[in-house]
Amino acid sequence: MIDTTWDGEAWTPTFPQARYMALDAELRWAAEEYGRDPGFMYGSYADSILPLIERRRIEPVQDGARICDRIEIRAVPGHTPGSSVVIVEGDRETAVLSGDLIHHPHQFAHPLTCSRFCVDRAGSARARRETLGWIAERGAVLMPAHFGWGRVAKEDGRFRFRPIPR
């Protein structure tokens, strides 16, 4: 979720001068869901997204948007309609910040396994398989939101996660 802070009266952006970006599809979907249910996503839309919209700090972008020449936002719809990963191309390494694409190491061997929060289970599984394949082919570093960083290998038609020791 996007970072906001309670200032004693309202939720405000933790980094008020930051430029926040999210896929347009994600922002539209979340706004529609919030319109149907103000408690949507356990209140996280109200405390984490609305303050940025109200302060005009969040920018809707399309698949393939670039933050700079080495950082790209790529759509991986499934978990939510506007799920995305961020690909960072370094001089020697590529890293993929995967957000909610993968929730548990079990999903490497079993990428069809979805979390209970996946809106489109088939789309989520497809996005996970395709992205893990892309990461494995390039030897990129996977930086998931829910556990430590590592590399992905494809062995016998399955993916295997190799944690990077800290």
C-alpha positions as CSV (number, residue, x, y, z in Angstrom):
1,M,0.0,0.0,0.0
2,I,1.1,3.6,-0.5
3,D,2.6,5.2,2.5
4,T,0.5,7.7,4.5
5,T,0.8,9.0,8.0
6,W,-1.9,10.0,10.5
7,D,-1.2,13.5,11.6
8,G,-3.7,13.5,14.5
9,E,-6.5,14.8,12.3
10,A,-6.2,13.2,8.9
11,W,-4.1,10.8,6.8
12,T,-1.4,12.7,4.9
13,P,1.3,11.5,2.4
14,T,4.4,10.5,4.4
15,F,6.4,12.0,1.6
16,P,4.3,15.0,0.6
17,Q,6.5,16.1,-2.4
18,A,6.8,12.5,-3.8
19,R,5.3,11.7,-7.2
20,Y,3.2,8.6,-6.7
21,M,2.3,6.5,-9.8
22,A,-0.2,3.7,-10.2
23,L,-1.7,2.0,-13.2
24,D,-4.9,3.7,-14.4
25,A,-6.8,0.4,-14.4
26,E,-5.9,-0.1,-10.7
27,L,-7.0,3.4,-9.7
28,R,-10.3,3.1,-11.6
29,W,-11.1,-0.4,-10.2
30,A,-10.3,0.7,-6.6
31,A,-12.4,3.9,-6.9
32,E,-15.4,1.8,-8.2
33,E,-15.0,-0.7,-5.3
34,Y,-14.7,2.0,-2.8
35,G,-17.8,3.6,-4.2
36,R,-19.7,0.4,-3.5
37,D,-18.1,-0.2,-0.1
38,P,-16.3,2.5,1.8
39,G,-14.7,-0.2,3.9
40,F,-13.1,-1.7,0.8
41,M,-9.8,-3.4,1.4
42,Y,-10.1,-3.0,5.1
43,G,-10.2,0.8,4.8
44,S,-6.8,1.0,3.1
45,Y,-8.2,2.9,0.1
46,A,-9.5,5.6,2.4
47,D,-6.3,5.9,4.4
48,S,-3.7,5.3,1.7
49,I,-5.1,6.3,-1.7
50,L,-7.7,9.1,-1.1
51,P,-5.2,11.4,0.7
52,L,-3.0,11.2,-2.4
53,I,-5.8,11.8,-4.8
54,E,-7.1,14.7,-2.7
55,R,-3.6,16.3,-2.7
56,R,-3.1,15.5,-6.4
57,R,0.0,13.5,-5.6
58,I,-0.9,10.3,-7.5
59,E,-0.5,10.0,-11.3
60,P,-2.4,7.4,-13.3
61,V,-0.1,5.7,-15.8
62,Q,-0.4,3.0,-18.4
63,D,1.4,-0.3,-18.8
64,G,5.0,0.3,-19.7
65,A,5.2,3.7,-18.1
66,R,8.8,4.7,-17.3
67,I,9.8,6.5,-14.1
68,C,13.2,7.1,-15.8
69,D,15.1,5.2,-18.6
70,R,15.9,2.3,-16.3
71,I,12.7,1.9,-14.2
72,E,9.5,0.6,-15.8
73,I,6.0,-0.2,-14.5
74,R,4.6,-3.3,-16.1
75,A,1.0,-4.6,-15.8
76,V,0.5,-8.0,-14.4
77,P,-3.3,-8.1,-13.9
78,G,-4.9,-10.8,-11.9
79,H,-4.4,-10.2,-8.2
80,T,-6.3,-7.0,-9.0
81,P,-7.2,-5.5,-12.4
82,G,-4.3,-3.1,-12.2
83,S,-1.6,-5.1,-10.5
84,S,1.9,-4.2,-11.5
85,V,5.5,-5.0,-11.0
86,V,8.4,-2.5,-11.2
87,I,11.4,-3.5,-13.2
88,V,14.7,-1.8,-12.3
89,E,17.5,-2.2,-14.8
90,G,20.9,-1.7,-13.3
91,D,24.4,-1.7,-14.9
92,R,25.0,-5.3,-13.8
93,E,21.6,-6.6,-12.4
94,T,17.9,-6.4,-13.0
95,A,15.5,-6.4,-10.1
96,V,11.7,-7.0,-10.2
97,L,9.7,-5.5,-7.3
98,S,6.7,-7.9,-7.5
99,G,4.2,-6.4,-5.0
100,D,1.3,-8.9,-4.5
101,L,2.2,-11.0,-7.5
102,I,3.5,-13.7,-5.2
103,H,2.5,-14.1,-1.5
104,H,4.3,-17.2,-0.4
105,P,7.3,-19.3,-1.5
106,H,4.9,-22.3,-2.1
107,Q,3.8,-20.4,-5.2
108,F,7.0,-21.0,-7.0
109,A,6.5,-24.8,-7.3
110,H,2.7,-24.2,-7.5
111,P,2.1,-20.9,-9.3
112,L,-1.6,-21.7,-9.7
113,T,-2.1,-21.3,-6.0
114,C,-3.6,-17.9,-5.3
115,S,-4.1,-15.9,-2.2
116,R,-7.7,-15.3,-1.0
117,F,-7.3,-11.7,-2.1
118,C,-6.8,-12.5,-5.8
119,V,-9.7,-10.9,-7.8
120,D,-9.1,-13.0,-10.9
121,R,-7.5,-16.3,-9.9
122,A,-6.8,-17.5,-13.5
123,G,-5.3,-14.1,-14.4
124,S,-3.2,-14.0,-11.3
125,A,-1.8,-17.5,-11.9
126,R,-1.1,-16.6,-15.6
127,A,0.6,-13.4,-14.6
128,R,2.7,-15.2,-11.9
129,R,3.8,-18.0,-14.4
130,E,4.7,-15.5,-17.1
131,T,6.6,-13.1,-14.8
132,L,8.5,-15.8,-13.0
133,G,9.5,-17.2,-16.4
134,W,10.7,-13.7,-17.4
135,I,12.7,-13.4,-14.2
136,A,14.2,-16.8,-14.5
137,E,15.3,-16.3,-18.1
138,R,17.1,-13.0,-17.2
139,G,18.5,-14.1,-13.9
140,A,16.9,-11.1,-12.3
141,V,16.6,-10.5,-8.6
142,L,13.0,-10.9,-7.3
143,M,12.0,-8.5,-4.6
144,P,8.7,-9.7,-3.3
145,A,6.6,-7.7,-0.8
146,H,5.9,-10.6,1.6
147,F,9.2,-12.4,2.1
148,G,13.0,-12.0,1.3
149,W,14.7,-11.3,-2.0
150,G,16.0,-14.1,-4.2
151,R,16.5,-15.5,-7.6
152,V,14.2,-17.8,-9.6
153,A,15.2,-20.9,-11.5
154,K,13.0,-23.0,-13.8
155,E,13.6,-26.7,-13.2
156,D,11.5,-29.5,-14.7
157,G,8.7,-27.2,-15.6
158,R,8.5,-25.7,-12.1
159,F,10.0,-22.6,-10.5
160,R,12.4,-22.7,-7.6
161,F,13.2,-19.8,-5.4
162,R,16.7,-19.3,-4.2
163,P,16.9,-16.8,-1.4
164,I,19.7,-14.3,-1.4
165,P,21.4,-14.5,2.1
166,R,21.5,-11.3,4.0
